[in-house]
Amino acid sequence: MEVVEVLCMKGGVGDTSYAQNSLLQKKVISLTKPTIHKAITNFYCNNFLATLRIADLGCSSGPNTLFAVLEIVTIVDKVCKNMGNQLPEIQVFLNDLPGNDFNTIFKSVSIFRKDLEKIMGARAESCFVTGVPGSFYGRLFPSKSIHFIHSSYSLQWLSQVPKGLESNKGNIYMASSSPPCVLESYYEQFQSDFSMFLRCRSEELVERGSMVLTFLGRRSDDPSSKECCYIWELLAVALSDMVREGLIEEEKMDSFNIPQYTPSPYEIKCEAEKEGSFTIDRVEVSEVNWNAYDGEFCPSDAHKDGGHNVTMMIRAVAEPLLVSHFGDGIIDEVFSRYQKIVADRMSREKTEFVNVTVAMTKRG
């Protein structure tokens, strides 16, 4: 599987799109706001710039993309005001893989500008937005050109499906039944990818430039623990049922694996220390309920169903990968079954995603 060609959130603004089913990811971005504020404040204490260049890596599409930018730009504005500095021109680079729905982003830039004007007035004219297609596991920007990098819920995605997963039969990801060699292959791919990410960013950031990175991660030392793998194990249950009924070929399922690794704080710190270009300023771990509408206003009766909400969120994330491997003929049936499985488990268990947020500064 050429991940760079098929990995993207489902585009457009339809009912099953990422744009309509990414409230959970928005909540995670909001959780990191204090960390972003501190990182930008620390940078501005030692630098006064005529132009500030910010990159959002793995920006995806839909409202979250420009929501993240709005949060960051308004933080910069507040920091400048507090320090008595004039707001610099701000250039924002939105990066994702070439298959990302950049058109939807660009169509919403005018709305973003109006929102920015409500907060900042005429100062909003100092913000410029640019799209940058490409993999963040390679170089994206000129040397020493970027001041601040943000990434949320992107770096758990790997550059490729790990090698040596032939023995992971009956699973589509790491699971409690996966052989140790499968867990090792996933971890080695994460190590290789994250190390490359850090090397590339160290070339692109200015000295003392900073990053705030949020991973879908885990607290446990066990990479196959339920806190990070359960959501995919339940999808494997739905696919396995369809294999038994002859709706999917067994060989097809056995050759499908999710290109993702959810690291622990320790694993992230280890790779950063080995690569050596960054100091780690802060590591935070948080949780969000699988059901993004838990405790929230529900815009429709359908959103009162937690199983429905989780299924739509995972479908928006996983459908392009599934279609590229199985074709689109099974998609509705897979997620119909998945919704029933998820709803049953959620009614009996506490279900949360774990987030690991790391603030780093490039060494001087």
Secondary structure as GFF3:
##gff-version 3
##sequence-region A 1 364
A	DSSP	alpha_helix	3	6	.	.	.	ID=ss1
A	DSSP	alpha_helix	23	31	.	.	.	ID=ss2
A	DSSP	alpha_helix	33	44	.	.	.	ID=ss3
A	DSSP	beta_strand	51	57	.	.	.	ID=ss4
A	DSSP	alpha_helix	63	83	.	.	.	ID=ss5
A	DSSP	beta_strand	89	96	.	.	.	ID=ss6
A	DSSP	alpha_helix	102	107	.	.	.	ID=ss7
A	DSSP	alpha_helix	109	120	.	.	.	ID=ss8
A	DSSP	three_ten_helix	121	126	.	.	.	ID=ss9
A	DSSP	beta_strand	127	133	.	.	.	ID=ss10
A	DSSP	beta_strand	146	152	.	.	.	ID=ss11
A	DSSP	alpha_helix	180	204	.	.	.	ID=ss12
A	DSSP	beta_strand	205	217	.	.	.	ID=ss13
A	DSSP	alpha_helix	226	244	.	.	.	ID=ss14
A	DSSP	alpha_helix	250	254	.	.	.	ID=ss15
A	DSSP	alpha_helix	265	275	.	.	.	ID=ss16
A	DSSP	beta_strand	278	289	.	.	.	ID=ss17
A	DSSP	three_ten_helix	301	304	.	.	.	ID=ss18
A	DSSP	alpha_helix	306	326	.	.	.	ID=ss19
A	DSSP	three_ten_helix	328	330	.	.	.	ID=ss20
A	DSSP	alpha_helix	331	348	.	.	.	ID=ss21
A	DSSP	beta_strand	352	362	.	.	.	ID=ss22
###
